[in-house]
């Protein structure tokens, strides 16, 4: 079952359907989720796209283009579920690489987004962003700039700042990929007291103390933890218990498991495990990592092997054991996400232009194709939004 991202009313009219009928195609049930897709815009894509998704039935309905925006790659949702934020890579007035972060309000009845404001990302090539648990601050990772920038979020959802920018320094052992810092993600700690920046270029997990009132970036003591040399940490996710974190390493094709102390901001490495099956020797690079809401499973994507690696979690220490390496249903699964219930996994295959939906076995973590495939070229981020209560 393939579902096109936009089903125009004019096209439906040719099939004998009225404009009124077309307008009624988007359901507004309170239990439906909005699924937003950030894209790398080009000739085919124009911005952020939206679908309605009912996790009870598994049904999907296109809501079309939510907003036109340049390269709205990674997205983050405000905890109030009233605002959405996106980073954009672009060129500055001088022709050099630059970046921006934009704030949007969410219309839950239509799934449309309205631009509130846009500010500088504080560096070149922004590629990831997160909103803190209080909804008062936002942090951006600038890949090209090798920096992290933080912002205040105003009551109306607009961004103010950057309030602080931290530029990292250093290199890694890989002479082709680690010639300088490349910040690839920035996340808040479970207790909201710290910010974790994954630097692919230096093999560091930077740790900053976080004060929501100031939106500051103060290096912790110690200021970082390391993954194995040449690993290249890309994305990071915490276990629901708040005591374990998982760094997926793009260059090394591994996941590093670390214990976390929220009182001190310290990591301690516990395990590093491959994301690829034994014997696979072709080129591949990891991308995304997501922990199941139950805390029983961890998922990571492999670009090249084109699979989702599924791991079971040891509930005593958080370490991982392989379960399966499920084909992603397309090429280059740069991003994927689980719906809030943990019953479905959406895999965005950037190079084949499709998003494949899998059902998650709640006992084993294994993935099964649902037969639903969305045609969204260059989709590189998936975010689910519940209707505000």
C-alpha positions in Angstrom: 0.0 0.0 0.0 1.7 3.2 -1.2 0.4 6.6 -0.1 1.3 9.8 -1.9 2.1 12.8 0.3 -0.4 15.1 -1.3 -3.7 14.1 -2.8 -5.0 17.3 -4.5 -8.7 18.3 -4.3 -8.6 19.1 -8.0 -7.5 15.5 -8.8 -10.4 14.1 -6.6 -12.8 16.3 -8.5 -11.9 14.6 -11.7 -12.9 11.3 -10.0 -16.3 12.7 -9.2 -15.6 13.8 -5.6 -16.6 17.2 -4.5 -14.3 19.7 -2.9 -16.3 19.3 0.3 -15.6 15.5 0.2 -11.9 16.2 -0.3 -11.8 18.5 2.7 -13.3 15.8 4.9 -10.5 13.3 4.1 -8.3 14.5 7.0 -9.7 13.1 10.3 -9.6 15.1 13.5 -10.2 12.4 16.0 -8.8 13.3 19.4 -6.8 10.0 19.5 -5.1 10.7 16.1 -1.5 11.8 16.0 0.0 14.3 13.6 3.2 12.9 12.0 5.6 15.6 10.7 8.3 14.9 8.1 11.3 17.2 7.8 12.9 17.0 4.4 16.0 18.1 2.5 14.2 20.3 0.0 15.0 20.1 -3.7 13.0 19.9 -6.9 10.5 17.5 -5.5 10.0 18.6 -1.9 9.1 22.0 -0.6 9.2 21.8 3.2 7.6 20.0 6.1 4.9 17.4 5.3 2.2 16.0 7.6 0.1 12.9 8.0 -2.7 11.9 10.4 -2.0 8.6 12.1 -4.3 6.5 14.2 -2.2 4.1 16.3 -5.3 2.0 17.2 -6.1 1.1 13.6 -2.8 1.9 11.9 -4.5 4.1 9.4 -2.7 7.0 7.8 -4.2 10.0 5.9 -2.2 12.7 4.2 -2.5 16.3 5.4 -0.2 17.6 2.7 2.4 20.3 2.9 2.3 21.6 6.5 4.5 24.6 5.6 6.9 25.6 2.9 10.4 26.1 4.3 14.0 25.7 3.0 15.7 22.5 4.0 13.7 22.0 7.2 15.8 18.9 8.1 15.6 18.0 11.8 12.5 18.9 13.9 11.7 19.2 17.6 8.3 19.5 19.3 7.6 21.7 22.3 6.3 19.8 25.4 3.1 21.8 25.2 2.6 20.3 21.7 1.7 23.8 20.5 5.0 24.6 18.7 7.4 22.9 16.4 11.0 23.9 15.6 13.2 23.1 12.6 16.8 23.7 11.6 17.8 24.8 8.0 21.1 24.6 6.2 21.6 27.5 3.9 24.1 30.0 2.4 24.8 33.3 4.1 24.8 36.7 2.4 28.6 36.2 1.7 27.9 32.9 0.0 29.4 30.8 2.8 27.6 28.0 4.6 25.2 29.2 7.3 22.2 28.0 9.2 18.9 29.0 10.8 16.4 27.7 13.3 12.7 28.5 12.9 9.7 28.4 15.2 6.2 27.4 14.0 2.8 27.2 15.7 0.8 24.0 15.2 -2.8 24.0 14.1 -4.0 20.6 15.3 -7.2 20.8 13.3 -5.5 21.1 10.0 -1.9 20.0 10.9 -0.7 23.2 9.2 2.3 25.1 10.6 2.6 28.9 10.8 6.0 30.5 10.9 6.6 32.5 14.1 10.2 33.6 13.7 13.6 32.6 12.4 17.0 33.2 14.0 20.6 32.2 13.2 21.6 28.7 14.3 24.9 30.1 15.6 27.0 28.2 13.2 27.2 26.5 9.8 25.3 23.3 8.9 22.8 22.9 11.7 21.7 19.2 11.8 19.9 18.5 15.1 17.9 20.3 17.8 16.1 19.5 21.1 13.7 21.3 23.4 14.1 21.0 27.2 11.5 19.4 29.4 10.3 22.8 30.7 9.8 24.2 27.2 11.9 27.2 28.1 15.1 26.5 26.2 16.2 25.0 22.9 19.6 23.7 21.8 21.0 23.2 18.3 24.0 21.2 17.0 25.9 22.8 14.1 27.7 20.1 12.2 29.7 22.4 9.8 30.4 24.9 12.5 31.5 22.4 15.2 29.4 24.2 17.7 26.4 24.0 20.0 24.0 27.0 20.4 21.2 27.5 23.0 18.1 29.7 22.9 15.3 31.0 25.1 11.8 30.0 24.1 9.3 32.8 24.7 5.8 32.3 26.0 4.4 32.7 22.4 6.8 30.0 21.1 9.2 32.4 19.4 13.0 32.0 19.8 15.3 34.5 21.4 19.0 34.3 20.9 21.3 32.5 20.6 21.9 33.1 24.3 25.1 31.1 24.2 27.4 29.4 21.6 30.1 26.9 22.4 32.6 26.1 19.6 34.5 22.9 20.3 38.1 22.2 19.3 40.2 19.1 18.5 40.4 16.2 16.0 40.0 12.4 15.9 42.1 9.6 14.6 40.3 9.2 11.3 42.2 11.5 8.8 39.2 11.7 6.4 36.3 12.2 8.7 37.7 13.7 11.9 39.8 16.7 10.9 37.9 19.0 13.1 34.8 19.1 15.4 31.5 18.0 13.8 28.7 18.4 16.3 26.0 16.0 15.2 23.3 16.1 17.9 22.4 17.9 21.2 20.1 16.4 23.8 18.9 17.3 27.3 19.6 14.9 30.2 16.7 13.1 31.9 16.8 15.4 34.9 17.1 18.5 32.6 20.3 19.5 34.4 22.7 18.9 31.5 23.0 19.1 27.7 24.8 16.3 25.8 26.5 17.2 22.5 27.7 14.3 20.3 30.8 15.4 18.4 31.6 13.0 15.5 34.9 14.8 14.8 36.5 14.4 18.2 34.8 11.2 19.6 33.5 13.3 22.5 30.2 13.4 24.2 30.3 17.0 25.4 28.5 17.7 28.7 27.2 21.2 29.6 25.4 22.3 32.7 21.9 23.5 31.9 20.1 26.4 33.5 16.6 26.9 31.9 16.5 30.5 33.3 19.7 31.5 31.4 19.9 29.1 28.5 23.6 28.9 29.2 26.2 26.4 28.0 28.7 25.9 30.9 31.1 23.0 30.4 30.8 20.4 33.1 33.6 19.0 35.2 34.6 16.7 33.5 33.6 18.5 30.2 33.1 15.3 28.1 33.2 11.6 27.9 34.7 9.6 25.0 33.6 6.8 22.8 36.2 4.3 21.4 38.7 6.1 19.1 37.5 6.6 15.6 33.9 5.8 16.5 32.4 9.1 15.5 29.4 9.6 17.8 26.4 10.9 15.8 23.1 10.6 17.9 22.4 9.9 21.5 19.4 8.6 23.4 18.7 8.0 27.1 17.0 4.9 28.6 13.6 5.7 30.3 15.2 4.9 33.7 17.5 7.9 33.3 20.6 6.0 34.3 21.9 4.7 31.0 22.6 6.4 27.7 23.3 5.1 24.1 25.6 6.8 21.6 25.4 5.5 18.0 28.8 5.9 16.3 28.6 6.7 12.6 32.1 5.8 11.6 32.6 2.7 13.8 29.1 1.3 13.1 28.7 0.7 16.8 26.6 1.6 19.8 28.3 2.7 23.0 26.4 2.0 26.2 27.2 4.4 29.1 26.0 4.7 32.7 24.9 8.2 33.6 25.0 10.1 36.9 22.5 13.0 36.8 24.0 14.4 40.0 27.5 14.9 38.6 27.0 14.8 34.8 29.4 11.9 34.5 29.4 9.0 32.0 31.0 5.6 32.4 31.4 3.3 29.4 29.8 -0.1 29.9 29.8 -1.7 26.4 30.4 -1.0 22.7 28.6 -3.3 20.3 28.4 -3.5 16.5 25.2 -2.5 14.7 26.1 -4.8 11.8 25.7 -8.6 11.4 28.8 -10.7 11.8 30.7 -11.1 8.5 29.3 -7.9 6.8 32.4 -6.1 5.3 30.9 -3.5 2.9 30.7 0.2 3.5 28.0 1.3 5.9 27.4 4.2 8.3 25.0 4.4 11.3 22.5 7.2 11.7 19.7 7.2 14.2 19.2 5.6 17.6 15.8 5.3 19.5 15.0 3.5 22.8 11.6 1.8 23.0 9.2 3.5 25.5 9.2 0.3 27.5 13.0 0.4 27.9 13.2 -3.2 26.7 14.6 -2.5 23.2 17.0 -0.2 21.4 16.9 0.4 17.6 19.7 1.8 15.4 19.8 2.4 11.6 22.5 1.4 9.2 23.0 3.3 5.9 24.6 1.0 3.4 23.5 -2.2 5.0 20.1 -0.4 4.8 18.7 -2.0 7.9 17.3 -1.3 11.4 19.4 -3.1 14.0 17.2 -4.3 16.9 18.7 -4.9 20.4 17.3 -6.3 23.6 18.2 -4.4 26.8 19.5 -6.0 29.9 17.2 -4.4 32.5 19.8 -4.6 35.2 22.7 -2.7 33.6 21.3 -1.4 30.2 23.7 -3.4 28.1 22.6 -4.7 24.7 22.2 -8.0 22.9 21.4 -8.4 19.1 17.9 -9.5 18.2 17.8 -8.9 14.4 18.9 -6.7 11.5 15.7 -5.8 9.7 15.9 -4.5 6.1 14.6 -0.9 6.2 12.5 -1.2 3.1 14.5 1.3 1.1 17.9 2.9 0.7 19.8 5.0 3.3 17.6 5.0 6.4 18.9 8.3 7.8 16.2 8.7 10.3 13.4 6.6 11.9 11.1 7.0 14.9 8.7 5.0 17.1 5.2 6.3 17.7 4.5 7.2 21.3 2.9 3.9 22.0 5.9 1.9 20.7 3.7 -0.2 18.5 4.9 1.2 15.1 8.3 2.2 13.7 8.5 4.6 10.8 11.7 4.3 8.7 12.6 7.2 6.5 14.8 6.0 3.6 16.3 9.2 2.3 17.8 7.9 -1.0 14.8 5.8 -2.1 12.3 8.5 -1.1 10.0 6.4 0.9 8.9 5.9 4.5 8.2 2.3 5.5 6.0 1.5 8.5 6.7 -1.5 10.6 4.7 -3.1 13.5 6.8 -3.7 16.6 6.4 -7.0 18.5 6.0 -5.9 22.1 7.5 -9.1 23.5 10.6 -9.5 21.2 11.1 -6.0 19.7 11.2 -7.6 16.2 9.8 -5.6 13.2 7.1 -6.7 10.7 6.2 -4.9 7.6 2.6 -3.5 7.7 2.5 -3.0 3.9 2.1 0.8 4.3 4.7 2.9 2.4 4.7 6.7 2.2 6.3 8.4 -0.8 8.2 11.3 0.7 11.4 12.0 -1.2 14.3 13.2 1.0 12.5 12.7 4.3 15.2 13.0 7.0 13.2 13.5 10.3 10.0 12.1 11.7 8.2 13.6 14.7 4.8 12.6 16.3 2.6 15.1 17.9 -0.4 14.4 20.2 -3.3 16.8 20.4 -2.9 19.0 23.5 -5.1 17.9 26.4 
